[in-house]
Amino acid sequence: MHKFILFLVALVSITEGLLNASTSRPSTQNVRFAQEITPSNLVIPPHVLTHPRAAYTDEARQRGIQGNVIVQAQFDIDGNFVVLKVMKGLGYGLDESALAALQQWRFSPALRDGLPVSAVAEIEVPFRLVDPERLRELQRAADQLGTWVKKRDELKRLHQRTDELENVFQPAAPAVK
């Protein structure tokens, strides 16, 4: 019985290891590969160098639409890419806005063994609305900071003027003979 339990524990451990090895984990990057990566074909995905923000459409803003437009793209060895298709759209003009913004995005190439390679990857273009209350909060903080900076500069000028006046009204040092 004891050997049977050990056998079951070993079987569960092996099965769990195989499942973990074959399951793709979500990427924290803006770019991820469309196909699953295995250790034998490990490729570092293209890296985003510049990514100007995509413009929100009025309709999407009014409707409170948020999320990511995900496009599949073919990258060459120089980091240039061609969009193949929109994998997940948001509608309300945001898909078109994402495609327009991508024209300005720049990438480093995908790498295999340190060498540039062509690859197919997915690009996420984020659309997030700013909470109006949070925006007001940030504006108040910026205004307060501006006030503090002005007061600091005024104090610096007063200290400089005080130093100048002290130099003018200091008694002359006695002559040493």
C-alpha positions in Angstrom: 0.0 0.0 0.0 2.8 2.4 0.9 4.5 1.8 -2.5 1.2 2.4 -4.3 0.8 5.9 -2.5 4.4 6.8 -3.4 3.7 5.7 -7.0 0.6 8.0 -7.1 2.5 11.0 -5.6 5.2 10.5 -8.2 2.7 10.2 -11.0 0.9 13.4 -9.9 4.2 15.3 -9.7 5.3 14.2 -13.1 1.9 15.0 -14.6 1.8 18.5 -13.0 5.4 19.2 -14.2 4.4 18.3 -17.8 1.2 20.4 -17.6 3.2 23.4 -16.3 5.9 23.0 -19.0 3.3 22.9 -21.8 1.1 25.7 -20.5 1.9 29.2 -21.9 2.0 31.9 -19.2 0.7 35.4 -20.0 3.3 37.9 -21.0 3.9 41.2 -19.2 5.3 42.7 -22.4 3.4 44.6 -25.1 4.6 42.0 -27.6 4.2 38.3 -27.3 4.6 35.4 -29.7 1.5 34.0 -31.4 2.8 30.5 -31.4 3.9 28.6 -28.3 7.6 28.6 -27.5 9.5 25.5 -26.6 13.1 25.4 -25.2 14.4 24.1 -28.5 13.1 27.1 -30.5 13.5 29.8 -27.8 13.2 33.2 -29.4 13.3 36.5 -27.5 10.3 38.5 -28.8 10.7 41.9 -30.5 11.2 44.7 -28.0 9.1 47.9 -28.2 11.5 50.9 -28.5 8.9 53.7 -29.1 5.2 53.5 -28.8 3.2 56.7 -29.1 -0.2 56.5 -27.5 -3.1 55.6 -29.8 -5.9 58.3 -29.9 -9.2 57.7 -28.3 -12.3 58.2 -30.5 -15.0 60.4 -29.1 -17.6 57.6 -29.3 -15.3 55.1 -27.4 -14.6 57.8 -24.7 -18.4 58.5 -24.3 -19.2 54.8 -24.0 -16.3 54.2 -21.6 -14.7 51.6 -23.8 -11.4 50.3 -22.4 -9.1 47.3 -23.2 -6.4 46.2 -25.6 -6.5 45.9 -29.4 -4.4 42.9 -30.2 -2.9 42.6 -33.7 -0.8 39.8 -35.2 2.3 41.1 -37.0 5.2 39.6 -39.1 8.5 41.1 -37.9 11.6 41.0 -40.1 15.3 40.8 -38.9 15.5 44.7 -38.7 12.4 45.0 -36.4 10.2 46.3 -39.1 6.7 44.7 -39.1 3.6 44.3 -41.2 0.2 43.8 -39.5 -1.3 40.6 -40.6 -4.7 40.9 -38.9 -6.5 42.2 -35.9 -6.9 39.4 -33.4 -9.1 41.2 -30.9 -10.7 44.5 -31.6 -12.6 46.9 -29.4 -14.7 48.6 -32.1 -15.9 52.2 -32.0 -12.9 53.3 -34.1 -10.3 52.1 -31.7 -9.1 49.3 -34.0 -8.4 51.8 -36.7 -6.8 54.2 -34.2 -4.5 51.3 -33.0 -3.4 50.5 -36.5 -2.7 54.2 -37.2 -0.6 54.5 -34.0 1.3 51.4 -34.8 2.7 53.2 -37.9 4.8 55.2 -35.4 5.9 52.3 -33.2 9.4 51.0 -33.4 10.8 47.7 -32.4 14.1 45.9 -32.0 14.1 42.5 -33.8 13.3 39.2 -32.3 16.4 37.3 -31.3 17.4 33.6 -31.4 20.8 32.8 -29.9 21.5 36.5 -29.9 20.9 36.9 -33.7 18.0 38.7 -35.3 15.3 36.5 -36.7 12.0 37.1 -38.4 9.0 36.2 -36.3 5.2 36.4 -36.0 4.1 38.0 -32.8 1.1 39.7 -31.2 1.1 43.4 -30.3 -1.2 44.8 -27.6 -2.2 48.4 -28.1 -3.7 49.6 -24.8 -6.7 51.9 -24.4 -7.3 53.2 -20.8 -9.5 56.1 -19.8 -8.4 58.4 -17.1 -10.7 58.7 -14.1 -11.8 62.3 -14.0 -11.6 62.5 -10.2 -8.0 61.1 -10.3 -7.2 63.7 -13.0 -8.5 66.5 -10.7 -6.5 65.1 -7.8 -3.3 65.1 -9.9 -4.0 68.7 -11.1 -4.5 69.9 -7.5 -1.2 68.2 -6.5 0.6 69.8 -9.5 -0.9 73.2 -8.5 0.3 72.8 -4.9 3.7 71.7 -6.1 3.9 74.8 -8.3 3.0 77.0 -5.3 5.7 75.4 -3.2 8.3 75.9 -5.9 7.4 79.6 -6.2 7.7 80.0 -2.4 11.1 78.2 -2.4 12.4 80.4 -5.1 11.2 83.5 -3.2 12.9 82.3 -0.1 16.2 81.7 -2.0 16.0 85.3 -3.3 15.4 86.6 0.2 18.4 84.7 1.6 20.6 86.0 -1.2 19.5 89.6 -0.5 20.0 89.1 3.2 23.6 87.8 2.6 24.3 90.9 0.3 23.0 93.3 3.0 25.1 91.6 5.7 28.2 92.0 3.6 27.5 95.7 3.2 26.8 96.5 6.9 29.6 94.3 8.4 32.1 96.4 10.3 35.5 96.6 8.8 38.0 94.2 10.3 40.7 95.9 12.3 44.0 96.2 10.6 46.7 93.9 11.9 50.2 95.4 12.4 
